[in-house]
Amino acid sequence: MVDFVEHGAPAMLVDMACFLELEHVNVARGDAMVLHDVNLRVEAGEHIAILGPNGCGKSTLIKTMTCELYPVALEGTRVSIFGRERWDLTELKKRLGVVSPELPGKATLKTTGRDAVLTGFFASSTLWPNLVVTAAMRARADEVLELVGATGIAEKPVGEMSAGEQRRVMIGRALVGSGDMLLLDEPSNALDLAAQQGLREMLRRLAQRGTGMLMITHHIADILPEMERVILMRGGRIVADGTKEKLLTAPVLSELLGVPVRVTEEDGFFHVW
């Protein structure tokens, strides 16, 4: 793999403008080591795509960022999120907007679109009776519903929505209480072509408004024109980190994916066949 590491060197100073610093991070799941010596720095407000084949460790990397998984305690290992190495997880969830490819839980399925967005303020699955929703929260939820193109489904139960509608509401939920960083794990999974196109258009609008975005994907077509930085993963390692022009090429992607591919670019989007 051609190595174009431009951003990945470990940083020694705490920087509040930095979203994430990983230094010599190794993560195990069960008896298997899934991430190997990962070094990564992500600035707040960056738009980044992390690309790699299935099983390369992309989702494990996201779970490490959200403290769902922890690195193996080795000398030199360091994880800093928003300039801090220790977090109350409830507070961290309020600053991180995470959108997973998993279906909403049973409680969320019975919740309306507007209320599902409001749960983002509380990191809860539904609006439980003990939660107090303020007028300011409702106003923010309405603003976010408009941003993600979901005002028309605000009163619709999440369980009656299409996959594309559910994804919009879950992105709204991730955004409502956090303007710091949006983490997208395979956002186009289970969406038809029309829903994929609508999702990409909506995400572009958010990126253009300044929302920081880190997207995990194995679909090259998901990489937005606004995402100038691409990180390639294989075998639990970051194997390249650089610009789209350097990394989204036929030789590099053929080596990454293990099959010969061709690459074209149209209107800022890259396509592989």
SVG drawing of the C-alpha trace seen along z (x, -y; Angstrom):
<svg xmlns="http://www.w3.org/2000/svg" viewBox="-48 -28 53 43">
<polyline fill="none" stroke="black" stroke-width="0.4" points="0.0,0.0 1.3,-3.4 1.7,-5.4 0.5,-9.0 0.3,-9.7 -0.1,-13.4 -2.1,-13.9 -1.5,-10.8 1.5,-11.8 0.8,-11.7 0.4,-15.1 2.0,-15.9 0.0,-19.0 -3.6,-19.1 -5.5,-21.2 -9.2,-22.1 -9.6,-22.7 -8.8,-19.0 -11.6,-16.5 -9.5,-13.3 -6.0,-12.2 -5.1,-8.5 -1.5,-7.4 -0.4,-3.8 -3.9,-2.4 -4.5,1.3 -8.1,2.6 -9.1,6.3 -12.6,7.8 -12.7,11.0 -9.4,12.9 -8.7,11.1 -6.7,7.9 -8.8,5.8 -6.9,2.5 -3.1,2.4 -1.0,-0.6 -3.4,-3.3 -2.2,-6.9 -4.7,-9.5 -5.4,-13.2 -8.7,-14.7 -9.4,-18.5 -12.8,-19.7 -14.8,-20.7 -12.9,-18.4 -14.8,-16.4 -13.2,-13.0 -14.0,-9.7 -12.5,-6.4 -12.6,-3.8 -11.8,-0.1 -13.1,3.4 -15.5,5.2 -13.7,6.5 -10.9,4.0 -11.7,2.4 -13.6,-0.7 -16.5,-0.2 -14.2,0.8 -12.4,-2.5 -15.7,-4.4 -16.5,-2.5 -13.1,-3.5 -13.8,-7.2 -17.1,-6.9 -15.5,-5.0 -17.7,-1.9 -14.5,0.0 -11.2,-0.7 -7.6,-0.2 -5.3,2.4 -3.3,0.7 0.2,0.5 3.0,-1.9 2.7,-4.9 -1.1,-4.4 -3.1,-7.6 -6.7,-8.6 -7.8,-12.2 -11.3,-13.4 -11.9,-17.2 -8.7,-17.7 -9.5,-15.4 -8.4,-11.9 -11.1,-11.2 -14.9,-11.7 -18.2,-11.2 -19.7,-9.1 -23.1,-10.8 -21.5,-14.1 -19.4,-12.8 -22.5,-11.4 -24.0,-14.9 -21.0,-16.3 -20.8,-13.4 -23.5,-12.9 -23.2,-9.2 -25.3,-7.6 -25.0,-3.8 -26.3,-1.5 -28.2,0.5 -32.0,0.3 -33.6,-1.9 -34.6,0.0 -38.1,1.0 -38.8,-2.0 -37.6,-4.4 -39.8,-2.6 -42.9,-3.7 -41.7,-7.3 -42.6,-10.1 -39.9,-11.7 -39.9,-14.9 -39.7,-13.1 -36.9,-10.8 -34.9,-13.9 -35.6,-15.3 -34.1,-12.2 -30.7,-13.3 -30.7,-15.9 -30.8,-13.0 -29.0,-10.2 -32.2,-8.1 -34.1,-5.7 -37.4,-7.5 -38.9,-10.5 -39.3,-8.8 -41.8,-10.5 -38.9,-11.8 -37.3,-13.8 -38.1,-17.5 -38.2,-19.0 -37.9,-22.8 -39.3,-25.2 -35.7,-25.9 -35.2,-22.1 -38.4,-21.9 -37.4,-24.9 -34.0,-23.4 -35.6,-20.0 -37.8,-21.8 -34.7,-23.6 -32.9,-20.3 -35.9,-18.5 -35.9,-21.2 -32.1,-20.8 -32.4,-17.1 -35.5,-17.3 -37.7,-15.5 -40.4,-18.1 -43.0,-16.1 -42.5,-13.1 -42.2,-14.8 -45.4,-13.2 -44.9,-9.9 -43.8,-6.9 -40.3,-5.9 -41.4,-2.3 -43.7,-3.3 -40.9,-5.2 -38.9,-3.9 -35.2,-3.2 -34.3,-6.5 -36.7,-8.4 -35.4,-6.7 -31.8,-7.6 -32.8,-11.3 -34.4,-11.2 -31.4,-9.5 -29.1,-12.0 -31.3,-14.7 -31.2,-13.0 -27.4,-13.0 -27.3,-16.7 -29.8,-18.2 -27.7,-18.3 -24.3,-18.4 -22.8,-20.7 -19.3,-19.5 -18.9,-16.4 -21.1,-14.0 -19.8,-10.4 -21.5,-8.4 -21.0,-4.6 -22.0,-3.2 -24.8,-5.8 -26.1,-4.5 -26.5,-0.8 -30.0,0.6 -31.0,-2.5 -32.3,-2.3 -30.7,-4.5 -33.1,-7.4 -32.7,-7.4 -28.9,-7.2 -29.0,-10.3 -31.2,-12.2 -28.9,-11.3 -25.8,-12.6 -27.5,-15.8 -28.6,-16.4 -25.1,-15.6 -23.6,-18.0 -25.8,-20.8 -24.8,-20.0 -21.1,-20.0 -21.4,-23.3 -23.0,-24.8 -19.8,-23.8 -20.8,-20.6 -17.8,-18.5 -18.1,-15.0 -16.3,-11.7 -17.8,-9.0 -17.0,-5.3 -17.8,-3.6 -16.9,-0.9 -18.9,-2.7 -16.6,-5.1 -19.7,-6.9 -20.6,-8.0 -17.6,-10.2 -18.8,-13.7 -17.1,-16.4 -16.7,-18.3 -14.6,-15.5 -11.1,-16.4 -9.3,-14.0 -9.5,-10.2 -8.1,-7.6 -7.7,-4.0 -7.8,-1.0 -6.9,2.6 -6.3,5.4 -7.0,3.2 -4.4,0.6 -4.4,-2.8 -2.4,-2.2 -2.8,-5.6 -4.0,-9.1 -4.2,-11.9 -6.2,-13.7 -8.8,-12.2 -6.6,-13.0 -3.8,-10.9 -5.7,-8.0 -8.9,-7.5 -7.0,-6.2 -7.2,-2.8 -3.8,-1.5 -4.3,-2.5 -7.9,-1.2 -7.1,2.0 -4.4,2.8 -6.7,1.8 -9.7,3.9 -7.7,6.8 -9.4,6.6 -8.7,4.6 -10.9,1.5 -11.4,-1.5 -12.1,-4.9 -14.0,-7.9 -14.9,-11.3 -18.0,-13.3 -19.2,-16.5 -16.9,-15.9 -18.0,-12.3 -15.8,-9.3 -17.1,-6.0 -15.5,-2.6 -16.3,0.4"/>
</svg>
